[in-house]
Amino acid sequence: MTRLILASQSPARTKLLSHAGIRHEVLVSDVDEDAVQARYGVTDPHDTALLLARAKAEAVASLPEADGAIVIGCDSVFEFDGEAHGKPYTAEVARERMLRMSGSMGVLHTGHWLVDCRDTDGGTDDGGTADDGDDVTARGSGATLGSVSSAEVHFMEMSTEEIDTYIATGEPLQCAGSFTIDGYGGAFIRKVDGDPHTVVGLSISTLRALLSQANVGITELWTGGAVDPADVRAE
């Protein structure tokens, strides 16, 4: 059975995978994002998202708990007016950003990095061989590769009262760009040009493509536990 580890503490990402019926574990990295960016001097939002996703994936892949698994790391960076915006952390920063974003458009870049930690020689669960009837484990590809998925986010006009009330919920403080699409912030998004999962923080179609390059079909990870369509069907 192929193991997928999500190298992220984001509740939105693990919820997205769970709703898509994708079996996974969560193992959080201790990457210092500021230190990584300072070390490499990357300022382009697209490249920053990929760099941080790689740093998280490789940090988790180095842990003994990741042995025999496939690790996927993700990071999102919002590009607005040519600037890279991560998490605002404070109400003051979030308010300043959202006042500028009102009625405008930005691009959300989500970097994905996959590391295949499975044994490239294959093997068996108990040390046997493929010829003696033992359960043979999948052979690893040795893959370490990444991709960035980007989507344009168009915002509606927001009043200062709406912005202040939204910030008071605490939701935007820990989100790249100071907004979410799958929470209160969805009320202020007019449309998304691109994969909407990118805006949540993990593109399922990008994950599928990366897994394919590691010789894993995404259906191998399906649990049969995806959200029942009847639970989300419009009335």
N, C-alpha and C positions, 0 to 999 in steps of 0.2 A: 504494500500500500504506500503510495507516494505521500510524503508529508510536506505540507506547505507551511512555512513560518512567515508571519507578517511582522516585519521589524518596525513596528510603529505602535505608539500608545493611543493613537487616534480612535475614539469610540465610533466616529463616523465611518472610518475605513473598515473596521471589523464588522460593523453593522451591515455595511454594503455587501461584504463578502458573504455574510450569513444569509442575508436576504436573497442573494444569488445562488444559494445552496452550495457554496464552495467551502469544503472542509479545510480548516486552517487552525494554527496555533498562533499565539501572540508572544513575542519575546522582544522586549524593549531594549534599544541600544542606549548607551550613555554618551552619545556623541555631543561634543560641544560645537554647535553650529557656527558660532561666531569665530571660534578658533580655526575651524576648517576653512571658512571663507577667507580669513586673514592669511592663512598659510598659502592658499593657492591664488589669492588675489582676483577671484572671479567676481565680476559685477553684473554681467549680463543675466537677466532674470531666467531665461531659458536654460543657460548653462549652470546657473546656481542651483536650480531645481534638480538637475541631473547629478551634480556634484554631491549635494547633500543626501540624495537618495542612495547614491553609491556608498557614501561614508556610513550611513546607517546599516545598509545591507551587509557590508563587509565587516562591520563591527560585530554584528550578531552572528555572521557566518563563522567568525573566529572562536565562538563560544562552543564548549563541548556539547551543549544541548542541541546544537544545530547539526551535529554529525548525522549524516544520512538523510538530510532534508534539503528542500529547496527553499531558499530565503528570498523574500521580495521586500525591498525597502522603497519607501515613497517619501516625497517631499513636495510641497506646493509653494509657489511664489507668484504673487500677483503683480502684474506689470501695469502701471498706470502713469501716463505722461512721461514714458521713458524711464521711470524709476521702478526699482524692485521693492515690493512691500511684503514683508513677512507678517508675523503676528504683531498686533499693536501693543498688547500687554496692558496698556493704560487707557483709561477712558478719554483722556485728553488727546492722545494720538489717534484713537479710533474716531473721535468726533471730527477732528481736523480732516482726516482722510475721507470720511463719509460725506462731509459737506462738499468736498471737491468732486467726489464720485457721483453725486446726485445728478440724474439726468444725463450722465455720460457713459463711457464704455471703457473697459479694461480687458486685459488678457490674463487668464489664469493658466499658469504652466505647472503641470504635475510631472515630476520626474519619477521614473520607475527604474530600479536596478535589481537584477536577478543574479543570484549566486547559487550554483548547483553544488551542494556539499555531499552528494552521494558518491560512493566509491566508484571510480571510473573502471575498475576491474570487475565490478559486479560482486557477487558472493552469495552466501546462504545465511539463513537466520541462525544456524547452529554450527557453522563451520564446515558443513558438508560440501559436496560438489553437485553440479547441475545434473550429474548422471545417476546420483543415488536416490533421487526422488524427494530430496529436501526442498523446502520453500526457497526458491532463488529470488534474491532481492534485485530490484531494477538496477541496471548499470547507469552510472552517472555520466553526464555529458562533459563535465568539467567547465560548463558554460559560466561566464561572468559577463553580462551584457546589460545594456539599458536602452531606454527610449523615453522621449518626452511627449506627452499629449497636451495640446493647448486648446483652449476654447475662449472665444470672446464672450464677455458678460456685459449685457446692456442693462443699465439701471434706470428705474423710474425716478421722477422727481420726488425727493424726500423732504418733508418739513423738518425744521429744527426740533420740534416736539417729538416727531416720530423717531428721529435719530437718537435723541436723548433717552427716550423710553426704551428703544432697542438696546442701547448701550447698557442701560440699567439692568437688563436681563443677564448681563455677563457673557452672553453668547459670542459676540464678535471679538472679545479680547484675546481669545486663544485660536483665532482663525486667520489664515493668510488672507490679507486684503481687508480684514475687518468685517467679513460677511460669510454667511453660509447659504446654501440653496435648499438644504434639507431641514431647515428649522425656521425660526422667526424671520430670518433674513430673506426667505423665499418671497415674501410679500413685496419686496423692493426690486426684484429682478424681472425685467420686462421680457427678456429672451436670452437664450444661450445659443451661440453659433459654434457648434462642435459637440463633442461627446459630453453630455451632462454629468456623467460619472467623473469626468476629469475635475469638475468643479467641486465634487464631494471630496476628492483627494486620491482616487484610485480608479483608473480606467480599466474596466473588466476586459474590453476588447484588446487593450494593450497588454494586459496580463496574459491573455490567451496567446497573443503573438510571441511573447517572450518565452512562455512555456513550450510552445511549439518548437522554438529554436533549441530548447533543451531536451527535445524529443519526448515531451509530455503533453498529452491531450488534456484540455481543461475538463473534459467530461470524466476523466479519471478522478477528479477531485469533487465531483458532484456528490452530495450527501443524500439527495432525495428530500432534503429539508428546506427547499426554497420556499419563499412566502406563497401561500395559497392564493391564486389569482382572485378567488372569491372574496378574500379579505381586503383587497385593494380595488376591486372593480367599482367603477363609478355607477352611482344609482341612476 
